[in-house]
Structure formats: C-alpha cells, structure tokens
C-alpha cells in the first residue's frame, strides 16, 4: 500500500535540471505519486518537514544551504528515506563527504535516463526492505510487552491477587473449560526460551498458552483446552 503513495523531492537551484529529472523519472512505474521540487535548501527543509518524502535528489553545490548541509540536517533528524546527490563535476572531496553522510548514491550531470531510473529503482527497493525491518522490530517489541503483561496477570491470579478474568480469557482459545498444568523446570537456568516455544506452539495449534510465572523463574503454567496438549 505504502509503495503506491510515495513521494520524491528534487532539490536544485537550476530550473532546467529539475525539469529534466521530472521528465526522465519513471515515477508511476516505481509507485511514486508526488514529485515535489525545491529551488534551495530553505525551501527543501520546509517541504521535508511537511511532506516527509521517501526519496530525495539534491544538488551538492547550491547558493545558501548546500546539498551536504541538507544531508547533515537530515542525519540530525534521523531521516529514514534515501538521498541521492546530483553533481556537475566529478569532485572527489565532495563524494567522500557524500559517502560519509550515508547518501544512497550519486549521479553526474548531465543526467541520463537509464542511470537515473536504475538508481531510483534501487533506492526504492532499499527503502522498502528497511521499512519492513523497522516494522518487524516494532512488532517484536510489542510482542515482548504483551508477553510480559500476560505473564504478570497469570502470576497475580496464581498468587491469589485480584485479576481480570476477561484479560486472561483474551490470551486463550475459546472453550467452556480448561486444563491447568504446572510445569517445574527444576534446576534449570534460562527456562524462558523453552516456555516461549511451548507457548507459541500451543497458541498456533489453538490449544492454549504457556505462562512464565514471575515469582519463580522455574515455574510455567499451561492453560489449555482439555485432552490435547499433554498427549
């Protein structure tokens, strides 16, 4: 879905360069719906803050704020998109700086269609895979928080403290009754990965769930639908 509404920004003080890039780019083919333009760094900052484009093409040498300075600023705000430098001269010291600031790639003027679209395609692919990575990380953290909460609630119930029945029910498959099994990982360090594997298996099979009891690292409580999991 996100791939179909991506934005690109072209930053260059020369109108004709922006014009050429806008017309050479196979934007739609790559899922880019908005192609934005800025004639200088100040304008670019405002657009980036408001629109947050996924791909940025920027000239290195411009009056006022240079492309390198834009890159420094993007780094300071943890920009997660891809930056491609455009330069009219093969200047090694500029390129060294560009690489140092994690730019994705650079293109030399005059801009040609094939190298431009190849770079665009590679930048989008890289952005997509990093986005998936970020989402997986976030999902992982959420799962950990949820798991901790589940273990906490079930431990409270075992210790005779008040707990929400509906909350415990939300961790389990629907059933009229459940079997409860207490497992002791006697004299075992780090039983958590095993409890986690058991919990995942029970949950995936729709048989129940396993909870690490927090007042005793060696105890695991399994709540399951009758007859299945022990067999």
C-alpha positions in Angstrom: 0.0 0.0 0.0 2.7 2.5 1.1 4.5 1.7 -2.1 1.7 3.2 -4.1 1.8 6.6 -2.4 5.4 7.5 -2.1 6.9 11.0 -2.6 10.1 12.2 -4.2 11.7 15.6 -3.8 14.1 17.2 -6.3 16.3 20.0 -4.8 18.3 22.0 -7.4 18.7 25.8 -7.9 18.6 25.3 -11.7 15.1 25.0 -13.1 16.2 23.1 -16.2 17.9 20.4 -14.1 14.6 19.9 -12.1 12.7 19.9 -15.3 14.9 17.2 -16.9 14.7 15.0 -13.8 11.0 15.4 -13.5 10.6 14.2 -17.1 13.2 11.5 -17.1 11.9 9.7 -14.0 9.7 6.7 -14.4 7.8 7.8 -11.2 4.5 6.0 -11.6 6.2 2.7 -12.5 8.0 2.9 -9.2 4.9 3.8 -7.1 5.8 7.5 -6.7 2.7 9.6 -6.9 4.1 13.0 -5.9 7.2 14.7 -7.3 8.0 17.8 -5.3 10.5 20.5 -6.1 12.6 22.9 -4.2 14.9 25.6 -5.6 17.0 25.9 -2.5 17.8 24.4 0.9 15.5 26.5 3.0 12.5 25.6 0.7 13.6 22.0 0.8 13.6 21.8 4.6 10.1 23.1 4.8 8.9 20.6 2.3 10.7 17.7 4.0 9.2 18.7 7.4 5.7 18.9 6.0 5.7 16.1 3.3 8.4 13.7 4.5 9.3 12.4 1.0 10.8 8.9 0.9 13.4 9.7 -1.9 15.4 12.9 -2.2 17.5 14.0 -5.1 19.7 17.0 -4.2 22.3 19.1 -6.0 25.5 19.2 -4.0 26.5 22.8 -4.8 23.8 25.4 -4.4 23.7 29.0 -3.1 22.8 29.2 0.6 22.5 25.7 2.0 24.5 23.1 0.1 23.4 19.5 -0.5 25.9 18.4 2.1 24.4 20.7 4.7 20.9 19.3 3.9 22.3 15.8 4.4 23.8 16.8 7.7 20.5 18.2 8.8 18.6 15.0 7.6 21.0 12.9 9.7 20.3 15.1 12.7 16.6 14.5 12.4 17.0 10.7 11.8 15.6 10.9 8.3 14.8 7.3 7.1 14.4 7.9 3.4 17.1 7.7 0.7 19.2 10.6 -0.5 20.8 10.7 -4.0 23.3 13.5 -4.7 23.5 15.2 -8.1 26.8 16.8 -9.0 28.0 18.6 -12.2 31.7 17.8 -11.5 33.4 14.6 -10.5 34.8 16.1 -7.3 36.3 13.5 -5.1 36.3 15.5 -1.8 32.5 16.1 -2.2 31.9 12.5 -3.0 33.9 11.5 0.2 31.6 13.7 2.2 28.5 12.3 0.5 29.6 8.8 1.3 30.4 9.8 4.9 26.8 11.1 5.3 25.2 7.8 4.2 23.9 9.1 0.9 22.4 6.3 -1.1 24.2 7.1 -4.4 25.2 10.0 -6.6 24.5 10.9 -10.2 26.6 13.1 -12.5 25.2 15.8 -14.7 24.1 15.8 -17.4 21.5 13.4 -16.1 20.7 10.4 -18.3 17.5 8.4 -18.2 18.9 4.9 -17.7 21.3 5.5 -14.8 18.7 7.8 -13.2 15.9 5.2 -13.3 18.2 2.4 -12.2 19.3 4.5 -9.1 15.7 5.4 -8.4 14.6 1.8 -8.6 17.5 0.6 -6.3 16.8 3.4 -3.8 13.1 2.5 -3.5 13.9 -1.2 -3.1 16.3 -0.4 -0.3 13.8 1.9 1.4 11.1 -0.8 1.2 13.3 -3.5 2.8 14.4 -1.2 5.6 10.8 -0.2 6.2 9.9 -3.9 6.6 12.8 -4.3 9.0 11.7 -1.3 11.1 8.1 -2.7 11.2 9.3 -6.1 12.3 11.4 -4.6 15.1 8.4 -2.6 16.3 6.2 -5.8 16.2 8.9 -7.6 18.2 8.9 -5.0 20.9 5.1 -5.0 21.1 5.1 -8.8 21.3 7.5 -8.7 24.2 5.4 -6.1 26.1 2.3 -8.2 25.5 4.1 -11.4 26.7 5.3 -9.6 29.9 1.7 -8.4 30.6 0.3 -11.9 30.1 2.8 -13.5 32.5 2.2 -10.7 35.0 -1.6 -11.2 35.0 -1.4 -15.0 35.3 1.1 -14.8 38.1 -1.2 -12.4 40.0 -4.0 -14.9 39.6 -1.8 -17.8 40.9 -0.8 -15.7 43.9 -4.5 -15.1 44.8 -4.4 -11.4 43.9 -7.3 -9.8 42.0 -7.2 -10.1 38.2 -9.4 -9.5 35.2 -10.9 -12.8 34.0 -11.6 -11.3 30.6 -8.0 -10.4 30.2 -6.8 -13.9 30.9 -9.5 -15.2 28.5 -8.1 -12.9 25.8 -4.8 -14.9 25.9 -6.6 -18.2 25.3 -8.7 -20.1 22.7 -12.5 -20.1 23.3 -13.6 -23.1 25.4 -16.1 -24.0 28.1 -13.4 -25.3 30.4 -9.6 -25.5 30.5 -7.0 -27.9 31.9 -4.3 -26.2 34.1 -0.9 -27.8 34.3 2.0 -26.6 36.4 5.5 -27.4 35.0 8.6 -27.1 37.0 11.9 -26.6 35.1 13.8 -28.0 38.1 17.4 -26.8 38.5 17.4 -25.3 35.0 18.8 -21.9 34.1 17.1 -19.9 31.4 13.9 -21.8 31.0 12.2 -18.8 29.3 13.1 -19.7 25.7 11.6 -23.2 26.2 8.4 -21.7 27.8 8.2 -19.3 24.8 8.5 -22.1 22.3 5.8 -24.1 24.1 3.6 -21.0 24.3 4.0 -20.4 20.6 3.2 -24.0 19.7 0.1 -24.1 21.9 -1.1 -20.8 20.6 -0.5 -21.7 16.9 -2.3 -25.1 17.4 -5.2 -23.2 19.1 -4.8 -25.5 22.2 -3.9 -22.9 24.8 -1.0 -20.9 26.1 2.0 -21.2 28.5 3.0 -18.5 31.0 6.3 -18.0 32.8 5.4 -17.3 36.4 7.2 -14.2 37.6 7.7 -15.1 41.3 9.6 -18.2 40.4 11.8 -18.5 37.2 11.5 -22.3 37.1 7.7 -22.4 37.0 5.5 -22.4 33.9 1.7 -22.6 34.0 -0.1 -24.1 31.0 -3.8 -23.3 30.5 -5.2 -25.5 27.7 -8.3 -26.9 26.1 -9.0 -30.4 27.5 -7.3 -33.6 26.2 -4.9 -32.2 23.7 -1.5 -30.8 24.5 0.0 -33.3 27.0 -0.9 -36.2 24.7 
